[in-house]
Each structure stands twice: as structure tokens, then as C-alpha cells.
């Protein structure tokens, strides 16, 4: 098995184990046994259990970002900023619905040390930049200071993540309902600063 194939295998297994047992209760032995390898192989690839969790979360965050960005890129160029943001948000919620384990893993970010968490924050910041670009496409935003637009982008990211967590406990809330909740908050908020 190539190094890349082994890393993919280990990330797949780690995701399953971390989600099933939680990060704290999972051991490198659990993962090694399921992979049919010894623990030193995992250490060779990821350095530590924390490094393995960071890599697994980074992969999940990257997949989530790619899904959302891909949805935005697929929207017609003449679509309104509101439509573009709505499509991206719906894609965000759809990814989470289809990848519950990946989302459960993302929620374990708090177990990481600050240096390992930084890479994950970089992915979240990249997502906020994309949201900011979508928001700036709204004509009225031209007069809004860049810092406020950045703040609204951060609100979109944080609100979407919290609504996604809430939605896990409320299966009757559809993808469209979740999207509408975030869009209503964001678009009303933007209206308050654009006049």
C-alpha cells in the first residue's frame, strides 16, 4: 500500500473510531488494530494521536469547504448575491446531512492544542473570505466598510455551524428550513447597515 493510500485508510478508520468512542476514549491501538498495522506506523504518518485527529478534521473541513465552494461556482454568473449565498448555505447543510461522521469529527476541534487547531482555523477563514466575496456582490455593500463585511461573513459561518448542530437534534427541520433561517438573519442584518 502506498503512503497516500495508507494515510487515507488511517484517516477513514480514525474518523470512525473518534466518532464512535470520542477522541479522549479512543486509542492508537484501536485504530492500529482495525487497520491491521502496528501503532508506530500511525506515528510515522501523523506524529501523535492529536496529529491524527487534526489531519482527520482538516480533511473533513476541506471536504466541506470544497462542497460549498463548488456549489457557489456552479451558480449562474447572473444570479443574485442572495441566491448565491443561499445555494452555498444549502450545500453546507446538505454536506452535513450526507456526511454526519465528518461533521461529528469537526465538532471535536476543541480537543486539539492551539498549534494544531490553527490549520483548521485557516480553512474556516478561507471559507469566510469566500462568503465575504459573495456578500460584496450585493450592490448596496459597496458603501459598507470592509471590516463590517468580514464580520458578517464570520456571522454566516458561525450561524451556519450552530444551526447545523441544532438541526442534528431536529430532523424535521429541512435543508431549506435551515437555509432560510440563516438567510433571514444575514439578509436582515445586511439591510440594517445598507439602508
MODELLER restraints for C-alpha pairs under 7 A, 6 or more apart:
rsr = mdl.restraints
at = mdl.atoms
rsr.add(forms.Gaussian(group=physical.xy_distance, feature=features.Distance(at['CA:7:A'], at['CA:45:A']), mean=6.81, stdev=0.5))
rsr.add(forms.Gaussian(group=physical.xy_distance, feature=features.Distance(at['CA:10:A'], at['CA:35:A']), mean=6.89, stdev=0.5))
rsr.add(forms.Gaussian(group=physical.xy_distance, feature=features.Distance(at['CA:11:A'], at['CA:56:A']), mean=5.49, stdev=0.5))
rsr.add(forms.Gaussian(group=physical.xy_distance, feature=features.Distance(at['CA:13:A'], at['CA:31:A']), mean=6.30, stdev=0.5))
rsr.add(forms.Gaussian(group=physical.xy_distance, feature=features.Distance(at['CA:14:A'], at['CA:31:A']), mean=6.03, stdev=0.5))
rsr.add(forms.Gaussian(group=physical.xy_distance, feature=features.Distance(at['CA:15:A'], at['CA:56:A']), mean=6.39, stdev=0.5))
rsr.add(forms.Gaussian(group=physical.xy_distance, feature=features.Distance(at['CA:15:A'], at['CA:105:A']), mean=6.62, stdev=0.5))
rsr.add(forms.Gaussian(group=physical.xy_distance, feature=features.Distance(at['CA:17:A'], at['CA:26:A']), mean=6.55, stdev=0.5))
rsr.add(forms.Gaussian(group=physical.xy_distance, feature=features.Distance(at['CA:17:A'], at['CA:31:A']), mean=6.93, stdev=0.5))
rsr.add(forms.Gaussian(group=physical.xy_distance, feature=features.Distance(at['CA:18:A'], at['CA:26:A']), mean=6.06, stdev=0.5))
rsr.add(forms.Gaussian(group=physical.xy_distance, feature=features.Distance(at['CA:19:A'], at['CA:101:A']), mean=6.40, stdev=0.5))
rsr.add(forms.Gaussian(group=physical.xy_distance, feature=features.Distance(at['CA:19:A'], at['CA:104:A']), mean=6.28, stdev=0.5))
rsr.add(forms.Gaussian(group=physical.xy_distance, feature=features.Distance(at['CA:19:A'], at['CA:105:A']), mean=6.01, stdev=0.5))
rsr.add(forms.Gaussian(group=physical.xy_distance, feature=features.Distance(at['CA:28:A'], at['CA:39:A']), mean=6.17, stdev=0.5))
rsr.add(forms.Gaussian(group=physical.xy_distance, feature=features.Distance(at['CA:28:A'], at['CA:49:A']), mean=6.66, stdev=0.5))
rsr.add(forms.Gaussian(group=physical.xy_distance, feature=features.Distance(at['CA:29:A'], at['CA:39:A']), mean=6.26, stdev=0.5))
rsr.add(forms.Gaussian(group=physical.xy_distance, feature=features.Distance(at['CA:32:A'], at['CA:38:A']), mean=5.48, stdev=0.5))
rsr.add(forms.Gaussian(group=physical.xy_distance, feature=features.Distance(at['CA:32:A'], at['CA:39:A']), mean=5.49, stdev=0.5))
rsr.add(forms.Gaussian(group=physical.xy_distance, feature=features.Distance(at['CA:46:A'], at['CA:52:A']), mean=5.23, stdev=0.5))
rsr.add(forms.Gaussian(group=physical.xy_distance, feature=features.Distance(at['CA:50:A'], at['CA:112:A']), mean=6.35, stdev=0.5))
rsr.add(forms.Gaussian(group=physical.xy_distance, feature=features.Distance(at['CA:54:A'], at['CA:116:A']), mean=6.13, stdev=0.5))
rsr.add(forms.Gaussian(group=physical.xy_distance, feature=features.Distance(at['CA:57:A'], at['CA:105:A']), mean=6.05, stdev=0.5))
rsr.add(forms.Gaussian(group=physical.xy_distance, feature=features.Distance(at['CA:57:A'], at['CA:106:A']), mean=5.33, stdev=0.5))
rsr.add(forms.Gaussian(group=physical.xy_distance, feature=features.Distance(at['CA:58:A'], at['CA:120:A']), mean=5.74, stdev=0.5))
rsr.add(forms.Gaussian(group=physical.xy_distance, feature=features.Distance(at['CA:60:A'], at['CA:102:A']), mean=5.35, stdev=0.5))
rsr.add(forms.Gaussian(group=physical.xy_distance, feature=features.Distance(at['CA:60:A'], at['CA:106:A']), mean=6.78, stdev=0.5))
rsr.add(forms.Gaussian(group=physical.xy_distance, feature=features.Distance(at['CA:61:A'], at['CA:106:A']), mean=6.88, stdev=0.5))
rsr.add(forms.Gaussian(group=physical.xy_distance, feature=features.Distance(at['CA:61:A'], at['CA:123:A']), mean=6.89, stdev=0.5))
rsr.add(forms.Gaussian(group=physical.xy_distance, feature=features.Distance(at['CA:62:A'], at['CA:123:A']), mean=6.87, stdev=0.5))
rsr.add(forms.Gaussian(group=physical.xy_distance, feature=features.Distance(at['CA:64:A'], at['CA:92:A']), mean=6.81, stdev=0.5))
rsr.add(forms.Gaussian(group=physical.xy_distance, feature=features.Distance(at['CA:64:A'], at['CA:95:A']), mean=6.53, stdev=0.5))
rsr.add(forms.Gaussian(group=physical.xy_distance, feature=features.Distance(at['CA:65:A'], at['CA:127:A']), mean=6.42, stdev=0.5))
rsr.add(forms.Gaussian(group=physical.xy_distance, feature=features.Distance(at['CA:67:A'], at['CA:91:A']), mean=6.73, stdev=0.5))
rsr.add(forms.Gaussian(group=physical.xy_distance, feature=features.Distance(at['CA:68:A'], at['CA:88:A']), mean=5.17, stdev=0.5))
rsr.add(forms.Gaussian(group=physical.xy_distance, feature=features.Distance(at['CA:68:A'], at['CA:91:A']), mean=5.40, stdev=0.5))
rsr.add(forms.Gaussian(group=physical.xy_distance, feature=features.Distance(at['CA:68:A'], at['CA:92:A']), mean=5.53, stdev=0.5))
rsr.add(forms.Gaussian(group=physical.xy_distance, feature=features.Distance(at['CA:69:A'], at['CA:88:A']), mean=6.96, stdev=0.5))
rsr.add(forms.Gaussian(group=physical.xy_distance, feature=features.Distance(at['CA:71:A'], at['CA:87:A']), mean=6.51, stdev=0.5))
rsr.add(forms.Gaussian(group=physical.xy_distance, feature=features.Distance(at['CA:71:A'], at['CA:88:A']), mean=5.73, stdev=0.5))
rsr.add(forms.Gaussian(group=physical.xy_distance, feature=features.Distance(at['CA:71:A'], at['CA:91:A']), mean=6.36, stdev=0.5))
rsr.add(forms.Gaussian(group=physical.xy_distance, feature=features.Distance(at['CA:72:A'], at['CA:84:A']), mean=6.02, stdev=0.5))
rsr.add(forms.Gaussian(group=physical.xy_distance, feature=features.Distance(at['CA:72:A'], at['CA:87:A']), mean=6.56, stdev=0.5))
rsr.add(forms.Gaussian(group=physical.xy_distance, feature=features.Distance(at['CA:72:A'], at['CA:88:A']), mean=5.48, stdev=0.5))
rsr.add(forms.Gaussian(group=physical.xy_distance, feature=features.Distance(at['CA:75:A'], at['CA:84:A']), mean=6.47, stdev=0.5))
rsr.add(forms.Gaussian(group=physical.xy_distance, feature=features.Distance(at['CA:81:A'], at['CA:134:A']), mean=5.92, stdev=0.5))
rsr.add(forms.Gaussian(group=physical.xy_distance, feature=features.Distance(at['CA:81:A'], at['CA:135:A']), mean=6.33, stdev=0.5))
rsr.add(forms.Gaussian(group=physical.xy_distance, feature=features.Distance(at['CA:81:A'], at['CA:137:A']), mean=5.61, stdev=0.5))
rsr.add(forms.Gaussian(group=physical.xy_distance, feature=features.Distance(at['CA:81:A'], at['CA:138:A']), mean=5.46, stdev=0.5))
rsr.add(forms.Gaussian(group=physical.xy_distance, feature=features.Distance(at['CA:84:A'], at['CA:134:A']), mean=6.94, stdev=0.5))
rsr.add(forms.Gaussian(group=physical.xy_distance, feature=features.Distance(at['CA:85:A'], at['CA:134:A']), mean=6.51, stdev=0.5))
rsr.add(forms.Gaussian(group=physical.xy_distance, feature=features.Distance(at['CA:86:A'], at['CA:179:A']), mean=6.43, stdev=0.5))
rsr.add(forms.Gaussian(group=physical.xy_distance, feature=features.Distance(at['CA:86:A'], at['CA:183:A']), mean=6.62, stdev=0.5))
rsr.add(forms.Gaussian(group=physical.xy_distance, feature=features.Distance(at['CA:89:A'], at['CA:179:A']), mean=5.81, stdev=0.5))
rsr.add(forms.Gaussian(group=physical.xy_distance, feature=features.Distance(at['CA:90:A'], at['CA:175:A']), mean=6.16, stdev=0.5))
rsr.add(forms.Gaussian(group=physical.xy_distance, feature=features.Distance(at['CA:90:A'], at['CA:176:A']), mean=6.75, stdev=0.5))
rsr.add(forms.Gaussian(group=physical.xy_distance, feature=features.Distance(at['CA:90:A'], at['CA:179:A']), mean=5.48, stdev=0.5))
rsr.add(forms.Gaussian(group=physical.xy_distance, feature=features.Distance(at['CA:93:A'], at['CA:164:A']), mean=6.50, stdev=0.5))
rsr.add(forms.Gaussian(group=physical.xy_distance, feature=features.Distance(at['CA:93:A'], at['CA:175:A']), mean=6.05, stdev=0.5))
rsr.add(forms.Gaussian(group=physical.xy_distance, feature=features.Distance(at['CA:94:A'], at['CA:175:A']), mean=6.56, stdev=0.5))
rsr.add(forms.Gaussian(group=physical.xy_distance, feature=features.Distance(at['CA:96:A'], at['CA:103:A']), mean=5.90, stdev=0.5))
rsr.add(forms.Gaussian(group=physical.xy_distance, feature=features.Distance(at['CA:109:A'], at['CA:117:A']), mean=6.88, stdev=0.5))
rsr.add(forms.Gaussian(group=physical.xy_distance, feature=features.Distance(at['CA:128:A'], at['CA:153:A']), mean=5.22, stdev=0.5))
rsr.add(forms.Gaussian(group=physical.xy_distance, feature=features.Distance(at['CA:128:A'], at['CA:154:A']), mean=5.79, stdev=0.5))
rsr.add(forms.Gaussian(group=physical.xy_distance, feature=features.Distance(at['CA:128:A'], at['CA:157:A']), mean=6.52, stdev=0.5))
rsr.add(forms.Gaussian(group=physical.xy_distance, feature=features.Distance(at['CA:131:A'], at['CA:153:A']), mean=5.43, stdev=0.5))
rsr.add(forms.Gaussian(group=physical.xy_distance, feature=features.Distance(at['CA:132:A'], at['CA:149:A']), mean=6.17, stdev=0.5))
rsr.add(forms.Gaussian(group=physical.xy_distance, feature=features.Distance(at['CA:132:A'], at['CA:150:A']), mean=5.90, stdev=0.5))
rsr.add(forms.Gaussian(group=physical.xy_distance, feature=features.Distance(at['CA:132:A'], at['CA:153:A']), mean=5.13, stdev=0.5))
rsr.add(forms.Gaussian(group=physical.xy_distance, feature=features.Distance(at['CA:136:A'], at['CA:142:A']), mean=6.86, stdev=0.5))
rsr.add(forms.Gaussian(group=physical.xy_distance, feature=features.Distance(at['CA:140:A'], at['CA:194:A']), mean=5.78, stdev=0.5))
rsr.add(forms.Gaussian(group=physical.xy_distance, feature=features.Distance(at['CA:141:A'], at['CA:194:A']), mean=6.43, stdev=0.5))
rsr.add(forms.Gaussian(group=physical.xy_distance, feature=features.Distance(at['CA:144:A'], at['CA:194:A']), mean=6.86, stdev=0.5))
rsr.add(forms.Gaussian(group=physical.xy_distance, feature=features.Distance(at['CA:156:A'], at['CA:186:A']), mean=6.81, stdev=0.5))
rsr.add(forms.Gaussian(group=physical.xy_distance, feature=features.Distance(at['CA:159:A'], at['CA:182:A']), mean=6.63, stdev=0.5))
rsr.add(forms.Gaussian(group=physical.xy_distance, feature=features.Distance(at['CA:160:A'], at['CA:182:A']), mean=6.47, stdev=0.5))
rsr.add(forms.Gaussian(group=physical.xy_distance, feature=features.Distance(at['CA:163:A'], at['CA:178:A']), mean=6.72, stdev=0.5))
rsr.add(forms.Gaussian(group=physical.xy_distance, feature=features.Distance(at['CA:167:A'], at['CA:173:A']), mean=6.25, stdev=0.5))
